[in-house]
């Protein structure tokens, strides 16, 4: 089931909303930013 959801997200069938992208090394700062913006539309993505 998870594989199906990932496939649907990857091909654009299920849209994903990303509010911001930050490096994993800046996770603490990203958390603080996210807390300061409670109405942000989408998820915060941490990348390696």
Secondary structure, DSSP 8 states (H G I E B T S, - for coil): -HHHHHHHHHTTSS---EEEEEEGGGHHHHHHHHHH-TT-SSEEEEE-
